Amino acid sequence: GSLSSKTIAITGTGYTKAEWFVDNNLVDSGNNTTIQASKYSPGTHTLTLEVFRGGARWSKEISFTVVGQ
């Protein structure tokens, strides 16, 4: 579909820190983030969540595409 923004939230527990990156740039920290398409140029981007738990770093990547107007 066509969305101008999307909020993504962590449902897990026990982590000590969570950081959100878009294209390797830190954009937010905490339990959730909202991605607004208008902040990014047209094309494919990567949202990365890094979670720290028990001294270990875990990450997950999600690709999203912004379509030109």
All heavy atoms as TSV, in Angstrom:
chain	resi	resn	atom	element	x	y	z
A	1	GLY	N	N	0.812	-1.184	0.000
A	1	GLY	CA	C	0.000	0.000	0.000
A	1	GLY	C	C	0.853	1.243	0.000
A	1	GLY	O	O	2.058	1.204	-0.125
A	2	SER	N	N	0.208	2.355	0.160
A	2	SER	CA	C	0.867	3.649	0.153
A	2	SER	C	C	0.764	4.273	1.537
A	2	SER	O	O	-0.314	4.641	1.970
A	2	SER	CB	C	0.206	4.555	-0.883
A	2	SER	OG	O	0.793	5.820	-0.852
A	3	LEU	N	N	1.881	4.364	2.221
A	3	LEU	CA	C	1.915	4.939	3.554
A	3	LEU	C	C	2.861	6.121	3.583
A	3	LEU	O	O	3.912	6.096	2.952
A	3	LEU	CB	C	2.400	3.908	4.575
A	3	LEU	CG	C	1.556	2.665	4.772
A	3	LEU	CD1	C	2.276	1.684	5.683
A	3	LEU	CD2	C	0.219	3.034	5.382
A	4	SER	N	N	2.502	7.152	4.344
A	4	SER	CA	C	3.422	8.268	4.502
A	4	SER	C	C	4.270	8.105	5.753
A	4	SER	O	O	5.328	8.703	5.880
A	4	SER	CB	C	2.661	9.589	4.543
A	4	SER	OG	O	1.743	9.585	5.626
A	5	SER	N	N	3.792	7.277	6.714
A	5	SER	CA	C	4.576	6.996	7.913
A	5	SER	C	C	4.196	5.636	8.479
A	5	SER	O	O	3.120	5.110	8.204
A	5	SER	CB	C	4.369	8.073	8.982
A	5	SER	OG	O	3.059	8.030	9.480
A	6	LYS	N	N	5.119	5.078	9.250
A	6	LYS	CA	C	4.892	3.767	9.865
A	6	LYS	C	C	5.602	3.750	11.213
A	6	LYS	O	O	6.778	4.107	11.305
A	6	LYS	CB	C	5.447	2.656	8.966
A	6	LYS	CG	C	5.329	1.262	9.513
A	6	LYS	CD	C	3.905	0.795	9.536
A	6	LYS	CE	C	3.818	-0.649	10.009
A	6	LYS	NZ	N	2.465	-1.074	10.196
A	7	THR	N	N	4.885	3.351	12.264
A	7	THR	CA	C	5.479	3.210	13.591
A	7	THR	C	C	5.807	1.748	13.812
A	7	THR	O	O	4.988	0.863	13.536
A	7	THR	CB	C	4.528	3.712	14.685
A	7	THR	OG1	O	4.283	5.106	14.452
A	7	THR	CG2	C	5.119	3.525	16.065
A	8	ILE	N	N	7.019	1.489	14.308
A	8	ILE	CA	C	7.495	0.128	14.562
A	8	ILE	C	C	7.887	0.063	16.030
A	8	ILE	O	O	8.566	0.953	16.541
A	8	ILE	CB	C	8.691	-0.205	13.669
A	8	ILE	CG1	C	8.296	-0.036	12.200
A	8	ILE	CG2	C	9.203	-1.618	13.945
A	8	ILE	CD1	C	9.454	-0.012	11.265
A	9	ALA	N	N	7.457	-1.000	16.723
A	9	ALA	CA	C	7.715	-1.120	18.158
A	9	ALA	C	C	8.336	-2.473	18.497
A	9	ALA	O	O	8.083	-3.466	17.830
A	9	ALA	CB	C	6.417	-0.960	18.940
A	10	ILE	N	N	9.139	-2.471	19.554
A	10	ILE	CA	C	9.733	-3.698	20.093
A	10	ILE	C	C	8.725	-4.320	21.054
A	10	ILE	O	O	8.161	-3.621	21.896
A	10	ILE	CB	C	11.030	-3.398	20.867
A	10	ILE	CG1	C	12.051	-2.717	19.980
A	10	ILE	CG2	C	11.595	-4.661	21.483
A	10	ILE	CD1	C	13.242	-2.192	20.742
A	11	THR	N	N	8.526	-5.618	20.951
A	11	THR	CA	C	7.615	-6.286	21.879
A	11	THR	C	C	8.355	-7.116	22.914
A	11	THR	O	O	7.757	-7.555	23.877
A	11	THR	CB	C	6.620	-7.186	21.116
A	11	THR	OG1	O	7.359	-8.140	20.355
A	11	THR	CG2	C	5.735	-6.362	20.197
A	12	GLY	N	N	9.644	-7.330	22.736
A	12	GLY	CA	C	10.444	-8.125	23.667
A	12	GLY	C	C	10.786	-7.354	24.933
A	12	GLY	O	O	10.553	-6.159	25.044
A	13	THR	N	N	11.362	-8.067	25.894
A	13	THR	CA	C	11.769	-7.441	27.150
A	13	THR	C	C	13.185	-7.876	27.503
A	13	THR	O	O	13.743	-8.777	26.892
A	13	THR	CB	C	10.832	-7.853	28.295
A	13	THR	OG1	O	10.878	-9.276	28.447
A	13	THR	CG2	C	9.398	-7.412	28.038
A	14	GLY	N	N	13.758	-7.240	28.514
A	14	GLY	CA	C	15.061	-7.650	29.016
A	14	GLY	C	C	16.250	-6.995	28.365
A	14	GLY	O	O	17.385	-7.264	28.730
A	15	TYR	N	N	16.038	-6.102	27.418
A	15	TYR	CA	C	17.161	-5.429	26.782
A	15	TYR	C	C	17.512	-4.170	27.578
A	15	TYR	O	O	16.681	-3.616	28.289
A	15	TYR	CB	C	16.865	-5.097	25.321
A	15	TYR	CG	C	15.590	-4.313	25.115
A	15	TYR	CD1	C	15.603	-2.934	25.175
A	15	TYR	CD2	C	14.387	-4.961	24.869
A	15	TYR	CE1	C	14.444	-2.215	25.006
A	15	TYR	CE2	C	13.221	-4.249	24.700
A	15	TYR	CZ	C	13.256	-2.877	24.775
A	15	TYR	OH	O	12.108	-2.163	24.612
A	16	THR	N	N	18.752	-3.732	27.469
A	16	THR	CA	C	19.207	-2.562	28.211
A	16	THR	C	C	19.228	-1.300	27.359
A	16	THR	O	O	19.221	-0.203	27.891
A	16	THR	CB	C	20.617	-2.789	28.788
A	16	THR	OG1	O	21.499	-3.126	27.722
A	16	THR	CG2	C	20.604	-3.911	29.810
A	17	LYS	N	N	19.256	-1.450	26.052
A	17	LYS	CA	C	19.290	-0.299	25.156
A	17	LYS	C	C	18.805	-0.724	23.785
A	17	LYS	O	O	19.096	-1.827	23.329
A	17	LYS	CB	C	20.715	0.242	25.075
A	17	LYS	CG	C	20.873	1.478	24.219
A	17	LYS	CD	C	22.236	2.132	24.411
A	17	LYS	CE	C	23.256	1.562	23.485
A	17	LYS	NZ	N	24.527	2.302	23.481
A	18	ALA	N	N	18.071	0.160	23.125
A	18	ALA	CA	C	17.617	-0.087	21.763
A	18	ALA	C	C	17.864	1.171	20.941
A	18	ALA	O	O	17.555	2.277	21.383
A	18	ALA	CB	C	16.143	-0.443	21.737
A	19	GLU	N	N	18.445	1.002	19.752
A	19	GLU	CA	C	18.724	2.126	18.871
A	19	GLU	C	C	18.237	1.802	17.464
A	19	GLU	O	O	18.365	0.672	17.002
A	19	GLU	CB	C	20.223	2.431	18.835
A	19	GLU	CG	C	20.774	2.875	20.165
A	19	GLU	CD	C	22.258	3.145	20.138
A	19	GLU	OE1	O	22.986	2.439	19.398
A	19	GLU	OE2	O	22.691	4.051	20.861
A	20	TRP	N	N	17.710	2.823	16.796
A	20	TRP	CA	C	17.174	2.697	15.450
A	20	TRP	C	C	18.023	3.517	14.488
A	20	TRP	O	O	18.315	4.672	14.752
A	20	TRP	CB	C	15.739	3.216	15.419
A	20	TRP	CG	C	14.809	2.546	16.379
A	20	TRP	CD1	C	14.611	2.891	17.689
A	20	TRP	CD2	C	13.964	1.439	16.121
A	20	TRP	NE1	N	13.686	2.059	18.248
A	20	TRP	CE2	C	13.262	1.155	17.308
A	20	TRP	CE3	C	13.720	0.654	15.006
A	20	TRP	CZ2	C	12.341	0.123	17.410
A	20	TRP	CZ3	C	12.790	-0.366	15.103
A	20	TRP	CH2	C	12.109	-0.626	16.284
A	21	PHE	N	N	18.389	2.911	13.366
A	21	PHE	CA	C	19.209	3.562	12.347
A	21	PHE	C	C	18.504	3.471	10.996
A	21	PHE	O	O	17.878	2.461	10.696
A	21	PHE	CB	C	20.567	2.860	12.212
A	21	PHE	CG	C	21.389	2.868	13.466
A	21	PHE	CD1	C	21.170	1.934	14.473
A	21	PHE	CD2	C	22.390	3.811	13.633
A	21	PHE	CE1	C	21.934	1.938	15.627
A	21	PHE	CE2	C	23.161	3.812	14.784
A	21	PHE	CZ	C	22.939	2.885	15.787
A	22	VAL	N	N	18.634	4.505	10.187
A	22	VAL	CA	C	18.224	4.439	8.782
A	22	VAL	C	C	19.462	4.742	7.959
A	22	VAL	O	O	20.105	5.778	8.154
A	22	VAL	CB	C	17.086	5.420	8.445
A	22	VAL	CG1	C	16.814	5.425	6.949
A	22	VAL	CG2	C	15.813	5.048	9.209
A	23	ASP	N	N	19.795	3.817	7.102
A	23	ASP	CA	C	20.988	3.940	6.254
A	23	ASP	C	C	22.230	4.262	7.093
A	23	ASP	O	O	23.026	5.142	6.764
A	23	ASP	CB	C	20.776	4.995	5.167
A	23	ASP	CG	C	19.613	4.636	4.253
A	23	ASP	OD1	O	19.309	3.443	4.105
A	23	ASP	OD2	O	18.990	5.561	3.691
A	24	ASN	N	N	22.369	3.553	8.219
A	24	ASN	CA	C	23.506	3.664	9.142
A	24	ASN	C	C	23.572	4.970	9.926
A	24	ASN	O	O	24.581	5.259	10.555
A	24	ASN	CB	C	24.835	3.427	8.415
A	24	ASN	CG	C	24.922	2.026	7.868
A	24	ASN	OD1	O	24.563	1.072	8.538
A	24	ASN	ND2	N	25.376	1.902	6.640
A	25	ASN	N	N	22.511	5.770	9.910
A	25	ASN	CA	C	22.456	7.006	10.687
A	25	ASN	C	C	21.461	6.833	11.831
A	25	ASN	O	O	20.298	6.475	11.594
A	25	ASN	CB	C	22.014	8.188	9.813
A	25	ASN	CG	C	23.006	8.477	8.719
A	25	ASN	OD1	O	24.180	8.692	8.982
A	25	ASN	ND2	N	22.541	8.455	7.476
A	26	LEU	N	N	21.883	7.101	13.056
A	26	LEU	CA	C	21.012	6.978	14.218
A	26	LEU	C	C	19.852	7.958	14.089
A	26	LEU	O	O	20.067	9.151	13.883
A	26	LEU	CB	C	21.796	7.267	15.503
A	26	LEU	CG	C	21.014	7.191	16.808
A	26	LEU	CD1	C	20.551	5.764	17.082
A	26	LEU	CD2	C	21.872	7.704	17.966
A	27	VAL	N	N	18.615	7.446	14.186
A	27	VAL	CA	C	17.433	8.296	14.061
A	27	VAL	C	C	16.573	8.301	15.318
A	27	VAL	O	O	15.731	9.180	15.486
A	27	VAL	CB	C	16.571	7.910	12.836
A	27	VAL	CG1	C	17.329	8.158	11.547
A	27	VAL	CG2	C	16.080	6.482	12.918
A	28	ASP	N	N	16.751	7.318	16.216
A	28	ASP	CA	C	15.905	7.237	17.401
A	28	ASP	C	C	16.471	6.214	18.368
A	28	ASP	O	O	17.325	5.405	18.000
A	28	ASP	CB	C	14.484	6.827	17.004
A	28	ASP	CG	C	13.405	7.379	17.914
A	28	ASP	OD1	O	13.736	7.920	18.992
A	28	ASP	OD2	O	12.221	7.282	17.540
A	29	SER	N	N	15.981	6.257	19.592
A	29	SER	CA	C	16.309	5.228	20.573
A	29	SER	C	C	15.058	4.984	21.407
A	29	SER	O	O	14.165	5.831	21.469
A	29	SER	CB	C	17.485	5.651	21.457
A	29	SER	OG	O	17.158	6.824	22.164
A	30	GLY	N	N	14.981	3.818	22.012
A	30	GLY	CA	C	13.817	3.486	22.823
A	30	GLY	C	C	13.005	2.357	22.234
A	30	GLY	O	O	13.434	1.659	21.316
A	31	ASN	N	N	11.798	2.175	22.771
A	31	ASN	CA	C	10.948	1.028	22.431
A	31	ASN	C	C	10.343	1.074	21.036
A	31	ASN	O	O	9.911	0.056	20.514
A	31	ASN	CB	C	9.808	0.902	23.433
A	31	ASN	CG	C	10.301	0.566	24.811
A	31	ASN	OD1	O	11.421	0.093	24.989
A	31	ASN	ND2	N	9.485	0.821	25.808
A	32	ASN	N	N	10.236	2.279	20.438
A	32	ASN	CA	C	9.616	2.362	19.119
A	32	ASN	C	C	10.177	3.546	18.346
A	32	ASN	O	O	10.851	4.408	18.899
A	32	ASN	CB	C	8.095	2.460	19.239
A	32	ASN	CG	C	7.663	3.670	20.020
A	32	ASN	OD1	O	7.976	4.792	19.654
A	32	ASN	ND2	N	6.942	3.460	21.110
A	33	THR	N	N	9.867	3.559	17.068
A	33	THR	CA	C	10.239	4.676	16.204
A	33	THR	C	C	9.174	4.822	15.130
A	33	THR	O	O	8.453	3.873	14.823
A	33	THR	CB	C	11.628	4.475	15.567
A	33	THR	OG1	O	12.054	5.716	14.992
A	33	THR	CG2	C	11.635	3.379	14.528
A	34	THR	N	N	9.060	6.026	14.589
A	34	THR	CA	C	8.151	6.276	13.476
A	34	THR	C	C	8.980	6.718	12.276
A	34	THR	O	O	9.765	7.665	12.375
A	34	THR	CB	C	7.117	7.359	13.826
A	34	THR	OG1	O	6.347	6.903	14.948
A	34	THR	CG2	C	6.179	7.624	12.650
A	35	ILE	N	N	8.824	6.032	11.178
A	35	ILE	CA	C	9.514	6.367	9.937
A	35	ILE	C	C	8.554	7.169	9.071
A	35	ILE	O	O	7.445	6.714	8.797
A	35	ILE	CB	C	9.957	5.083	9.194
A	35	ILE	CG1	C	10.911	4.269	10.052
A	35	ILE	CG2	C	10.571	5.421	7.842
A	35	ILE	CD1	C	12.188	4.990	10.420
A	36	GLN	N	N	8.978	8.378	8.662
A	36	GLN	CA	C	8.177	9.232	7.803
A	36	GLN	C	C	8.836	9.307	6.434
A	36	GLN	O	O	9.973	9.766	6.311
A	36	GLN	CB	C	8.043	10.615	8.414
A	36	GLN	CG	C	7.288	10.593	9.727
A	36	GLN	CD	C	7.142	11.963	10.348
A	36	GLN	OE1	O	7.570	12.971	9.792
A	36	GLN	NE2	N	6.524	12.008	11.505
A	37	ALA	N	N	8.124	8.874	5.424
A	37	ALA	CA	C	8.671	8.794	4.070
A	37	ALA	C	C	9.195	10.143	3.579
A	37	ALA	O	O	10.198	10.206	2.865
A	37	ALA	CB	C	7.623	8.260	3.107
A	38	SER	N	N	8.566	11.228	3.992
A	38	SER	CA	C	8.961	12.551	3.500
A	38	SER	C	C	10.374	12.956	3.925
A	38	SER	O	O	10.953	13.878	3.346
A	38	SER	CB	C	7.967	13.605	3.984
A	38	SER	OG	O	7.966	13.677	5.403
A	39	LYS	N	N	10.950	12.273	4.897
A	39	LYS	CA	C	12.300	12.585	5.371
A	39	LYS	C	C	13.393	11.938	4.515
A	39	LYS	O	O	14.569	12.223	4.705
A	39	LYS	CB	C	12.479	12.122	6.815
A	39	LYS	CG	C	11.677	12.917	7.810
A	39	LYS	CD	C	11.989	12.468	9.210
A	39	LYS	CE	C	11.239	13.298	10.234
A	39	LYS	NZ	N	11.599	12.903	11.603
A	40	TYR	N	N	13.000	11.065	3.568
A	40	TYR	CA	C	13.979	10.295	2.810
A	40	TYR	C	C	13.789	10.475	1.316
A	40	TYR	O	O	12.680	10.656	0.829
A	40	TYR	CB	C	13.891	8.812	3.195
A	40	TYR	CG	C	14.095	8.633	4.680
A	40	TYR	CD1	C	13.018	8.467	5.529
A	40	TYR	CD2	C	15.368	8.704	5.235
A	40	TYR	CE1	C	13.203	8.359	6.901
A	40	TYR	CE2	C	15.561	8.596	6.606
A	40	TYR	CZ	C	14.470	8.426	7.431
A	40	TYR	OH	O	14.661	8.339	8.783
A	41	SER	N	N	14.893	10.386	0.592
A	41	SER	CA	C	14.846	10.509	-0.860
A	41	SER	C	C	14.219	9.250	-1.461
A	41	SER	O	O	14.229	8.187	-0.842
A	41	SER	CB	C	16.263	10.703	-1.405
A	41	SER	OG	O	17.067	9.585	-1.070
A	42	PRO	N	N	13.675	9.373	-2.669
A	42	PRO	CA	C	13.121	8.189	-3.326
A	42	PRO	C	C	14.186	7.105	-3.476
A	42	PRO	O	O	15.362	7.392	-3.701
A	42	PRO	CB	C	12.687	8.710	-4.698
A	42	PRO	CG	C	12.422	10.173	-4.459
A	42	PRO	CD	C	13.465	10.588	-3.455
A	43	GLY	N	N	13.768	5.865	-3.317
A	43	GLY	CA	C	14.668	4.724	-3.429
A	43	GLY	C	C	14.526	3.801	-2.238
A	43	GLY	O	O	13.662	3.979	-1.379
A	44	THR	N	N	15.389	2.800	-2.187
A	44	THR	CA	C	15.366	1.798	-1.120
A	44	THR	C	C	16.279	2.221	0.014
A	44	THR	O	O	17.395	2.680	-0.212
A	44	THR	CB	C	15.799	0.425	-1.670
A	44	THR	OG1	O	14.900	0.060	-2.726
A	44	THR	CG2	C	15.742	-0.640	-0.588
A	45	HIS	N	N	15.794	2.061	1.237
A	45	HIS	CA	C	16.528	2.410	2.449
A	45	HIS	C	C	16.506	1.219	3.403
A	45	HIS	O	O	15.677	0.321	3.267
A	45	HIS	CB	C	15.893	3.631	3.129
A	45	HIS	CG	C	15.871	4.835	2.251
A	45	HIS	ND1	N	16.922	5.703	2.166
A	45	HIS	CD2	C	14.923	5.290	1.392
A	45	HIS	CE1	C	16.631	6.654	1.301
A	45	HIS	NE2	N	15.422	6.422	0.810
A	46	THR	N	N	17.407	1.235	4.383
A	46	THR	CA	C	17.473	0.147	5.357
A	46	THR	C	C	17.268	0.694	6.765
A	46	THR	O	O	18.007	1.588	7.198
A	46	THR	CB	C	18.830	-0.574	5.285
A	46	THR	OG1	O	19.002	-1.079	3.957
A	46	THR	CG2	C	18.888	-1.738	6.270
A	47	LEU	N	N	16.266	0.169	7.449
A	47	LEU	CA	C	16.033	0.462	8.860
A	47	LEU	C	C	16.688	-0.656	9.654
A	47	LEU	O	O	16.436	-1.835	9.401
A	47	LEU	CB	C	14.537	0.488	9.156
A	47	LEU	CG	C	14.147	0.570	10.639
A	47	LEU	CD1	C	14.552	1.906	11.234
A	47	LEU	CD2	C	12.660	0.320	10.805
A	48	THR	N	N	17.558	-0.300	10.594
A	48	THR	CA	C	18.238	-1.290	11.431
A	48	THR	C	C	17.902	-1.023	12.888
A	48	THR	O	O	18.021	0.110	13.356
A	48	THR	CB	C	19.766	-1.232	11.249
A	48	THR	OG1	O	20.075	-1.395	9.863
A	48	THR	CG2	C	20.459	-2.313	12.062
A	49	LEU	N	N	17.502	-2.056	13.594
A	49	LEU	CA	C	17.288	-1.991	15.036
A	49	LEU	C	C	18.435	-2.723	15.705
A	49	LEU	O	O	18.733	-3.868	15.364
A	49	LEU	CB	C	15.969	-2.675	15.422
A	49	LEU	CG	C	15.762	-2.947	16.909
A	49	LEU	CD1	C	15.725	-1.660	17.716
A	49	LEU	CD2	C	14.528	-3.789	17.131
A	50	GLU	N	N	19.105	-2.054	16.639
A	50	GLU	CA	C	20.149	-2.696	17.441
A	50	GLU	C	C	19.671	-2.739	18.888
A	50	GLU	O	O	19.301	-1.702	19.447
A	50	GLU	CB	C	21.466	-1.933	17.351
A	50	GLU	CG	C	22.119	-2.055	16.006
A	50	GLU	CD	C	23.518	-1.463	15.973
A	50	GLU	OE1	O	23.951	-0.856	16.964
A	50	GLU	OE2	O	24.166	-1.613	14.928
A	51	VAL	N	N	19.677	-3.930	19.454
A	51	VAL	CA	C	19.234	-4.143	20.830
A	51	VAL	C	C	20.387	-4.743	21.610
A	51	VAL	O	O	21.073	-5.651	21.117
A	51	VAL	CB	C	18.014	-5.100	20.862
A	51	VAL	CG1	C	17.620	-5.422	22.286
A	51	VAL	CG2	C	16.844	-4.491	20.118
A	52	PHE	N	N	20.614	-4.245	22.804
A	52	PHE	CA	C	21.671	-4.752	23.669
A	52	PHE	C	C	21.025	-5.479	24.842
A	52	PHE	O	O	20.166	-4.919	25.528
A	52	PHE	CB	C	22.550	-3.599	24.155
A	52	PHE	CG	C	23.232	-2.896	23.016
A	52	PHE	CD1	C	22.589	-1.887	22.312
A	52	PHE	CD2	C	24.502	-3.270	22.627
A	52	PHE	CE1	C	23.209	-1.255	21.249
A	52	PHE	CE2	C	25.132	-2.646	21.569
A	52	PHE	CZ	C	24.485	-1.635	20.883
A	53	ARG	N	N	21.442	-6.728	25.046
A	53	ARG	CA	C	20.864	-7.560	26.095
A	53	ARG	C	C	21.935	-8.502	26.628
A	53	ARG	O	O	22.565	-9.213	25.853
A	53	ARG	CB	C	19.688	-8.357	25.546
A	53	ARG	CG	C	19.015	-9.208	26.562
A	53	ARG	CD	C	17.826	-9.906	25.964
A	53	ARG	NE	N	17.194	-10.730	26.965
A	53	ARG	CZ	C	16.201	-11.537	26.758
A	53	ARG	NH1	N	15.703	-11.628	25.544
A	53	ARG	NH2	N	15.701	-12.248	27.715
A	54	GLY	N	N	22.128	-8.487	27.933
A	54	GLY	CA	C	23.101	-9.384	28.550
A	54	GLY	C	C	24.501	-9.221	28.006
A	54	GLY	O	O	25.229	-10.199	27.875
A	55	GLY	N	N	24.879	-8.012	27.644
A	55	GLY	CA	C	26.216	-7.763	27.114
A	55	GLY	C	C	26.372	-8.098	25.641
A	55	GLY	O	O	27.435	-7.898	25.068
A	56	ALA	N	N	25.325	-8.606	25.013
A	56	ALA	CA	C	25.388	-8.961	23.586
A	56	ALA	C	C	24.587	-7.958	22.762
A	56	ALA	O	O	23.612	-7.378	23.232
A	56	ALA	CB	C	24.839	-10.360	23.367
A	57	ARG	N	N	25.015	-7.769	21.516
A	57	ARG	CA	C	24.330	-6.890	20.575
A	57	ARG	C	C	23.577	-7.741	19.567
A	57	ARG	O	O	24.141	-8.646	18.965
A	57	ARG	CB	C	25.347	-6.012	19.853
A	57	ARG	CG	C	24.749	-5.114	18.798
A	57	ARG	CD	C	25.894	-4.416	18.035
A	57	ARG	NE	N	25.496	-3.987	16.744
A	57	ARG	CZ	C	25.467	-4.724	15.636
A	57	ARG	NH1	N	25.824	-5.981	15.677
A	57	ARG	NH2	N	25.081	-4.224	14.486
A	58	TRP	N	N	22.310	-7.442	19.385
A	58	TRP	CA	C	21.478	-8.129	18.408
A	58	TRP	C	C	20.954	-7.080	17.439
A	58	TRP	O	O	20.670	-5.957	17.826
A	58	TRP	CB	C	20.293	-8.807	19.096
A	58	TRP	CG	C	20.717	-9.793	20.133
A	58	TRP	CD1	C	21.035	-9.517	21.434
A	58	TRP	CD2	C	20.890	-11.186	19.971
A	58	TRP	NE1	N	21.398	-10.656	22.093
A	58	TRP	CE2	C	21.312	-11.715	21.212
A	58	TRP	CE3	C	20.737	-12.063	18.911
A	58	TRP	CZ2	C	21.565	-13.052	21.408
A	58	TRP	CZ3	C	20.985	-13.404	19.115
A	58	TRP	CH2	C	21.399	-13.878	20.345
A	59	SER	N	N	20.804	-7.441	16.177
A	59	SER	CA	C	20.282	-6.471	15.217
A	59	SER	C	C	19.345	-7.135	14.224
A	59	SER	O	O	19.407	-8.342	13.991
A	59	SER	CB	C	21.415	-5.760	14.477
A	59	SER	OG	O	22.108	-6.657	13.657
A	60	LYS	N	N	18.479	-6.313	13.655
A	60	LYS	CA	C	17.530	-6.767	12.636
A	60	LYS	C	C	17.395	-5.652	11.616
A	60	LYS	O	O	17.282	-4.486	11.981
A	60	LYS	CB	C	16.165	-7.056	13.268
A	60	LYS	CG	C	15.093	-7.460	12.306
A	60	LYS	CD	C	15.374	-8.795	11.683
A	60	LYS	CE	C	14.250	-9.209	10.742
A	60	LYS	NZ	N	14.505	-10.441	10.071
A	61	GLU	N	N	17.429	-5.999	10.339
A	61	GLU	CA	C	17.302	-5.019	9.266
A	61	GLU	C	C	15.970	-5.202	8.534
A	61	GLU	O	O	15.522	-6.323	8.313
A	61	GLU	CB	C	18.427	-5.155	8.251
A	61	GLU	CG	C	19.774	-4.759	8.786
A	61	GLU	CD	C	20.859	-4.804	7.730
A	61	GLU	OE1	O	20.602	-5.292	6.599
A	61	GLU	OE2	O	21.971	-4.346	8.036
A	62	ILE	N	N	15.387	-4.072	8.162
A	62	ILE	CA	C	14.151	-4.050	7.378
A	62	ILE	C	C	14.359	-3.071	6.236
A	62	ILE	O	O	14.732	-1.914	6.478
A	62	ILE	CB	C	12.948	-3.604	8.229
A	62	ILE	CG1	C	12.739	-4.545	9.416
A	62	ILE	CG2	C	11.686	-3.519	7.376
A	62	ILE	CD1	C	11.737	-4.032	10.425
A	63	SER	N	N	14.130	-3.486	5.022
A	63	SER	CA	C	14.237	-2.589	3.873
A	63	SER	C	C	12.881	-1.928	3.618
A	63	SER	O	O	11.846	-2.544	3.802
A	63	SER	CB	C	14.632	-3.358	2.615
A	63	SER	OG	O	15.960	-3.816	2.745
A	64	PHE	N	N	12.935	-0.662	3.208
A	64	PHE	CA	C	11.706	0.031	2.807
A	64	PHE	C	C	12.021	0.916	1.612
A	64	PHE	O	O	13.161	1.339	1.416
A	64	PHE	CB	C	11.083	0.832	3.972
A	64	PHE	CG	C	11.898	2.000	4.458
A	64	PHE	CD1	C	11.647	3.280	3.986
A	64	PHE	CD2	C	12.897	1.832	5.407
A	64	PHE	CE1	C	12.377	4.368	4.445
A	64	PHE	CE2	C	13.626	2.904	5.879
A	64	PHE	CZ	C	13.367	4.185	5.389
A	65	THR	N	N	11.014	1.164	0.810
A	65	THR	CA	C	11.198	1.942	-0.415
A	65	THR	C	C	10.337	3.192	-0.371
A	65	THR	O	O	9.144	3.116	-0.050
A	65	THR	CB	C	10.821	1.103	-1.651
A	65	THR	OG1	O	11.657	-0.068	-1.660
A	65	THR	CG2	C	11.019	1.875	-2.939
A	66	VAL	N	N	10.948	4.314	-0.715
A	66	VAL	CA	C	10.239	5.583	-0.849
A	66	VAL	C	C	10.067	5.820	-2.348
A	66	VAL	O	O	11.036	5.775	-3.101
A	66	VAL	CB	C	11.026	6.739	-0.198
A	66	VAL	CG1	C	10.328	8.068	-0.444
A	66	VAL	CG2	C	11.215	6.478	1.288
A	67	VAL	N	N	8.842	6.076	-2.745
A	67	VAL	CA	C	8.523	6.292	-4.159
A	67	VAL	C	C	8.444	7.789	-4.395
A	67	VAL	O	O	7.829	8.526	-3.613
A	67	VAL	CB	C	7.199	5.603	-4.533
A	67	VAL	CG1	C	6.839	5.869	-5.987
A	67	VAL	CG2	C	7.297	4.114	-4.259
A	68	GLY	N	N	9.067	8.278	-5.471
A	68	GLY	CA	C	9.034	9.709	-5.818
A	68	GLY	C	C	7.626	10.186	-6.095
A	68	GLY	O	O	6.747	9.418	-6.448
A	69	GLN	N	N	7.438	11.478	-5.925
A	69	GLN	CA	C	6.101	12.052	-6.098
A	69	GLN	C	C	5.948	12.736	-7.422
A	69	GLN	O	O	6.804	13.272	-7.973
A	69	GLN	CB	C	5.840	13.023	-4.964
A	69	GLN	CG	C	6.158	12.349	-3.672
A	69	GLN	CD	C	5.286	12.805	-2.539
A	69	GLN	OE1	O	4.255	13.394	-2.733
A	69	GLN	NE2	N	5.707	12.494	-1.334
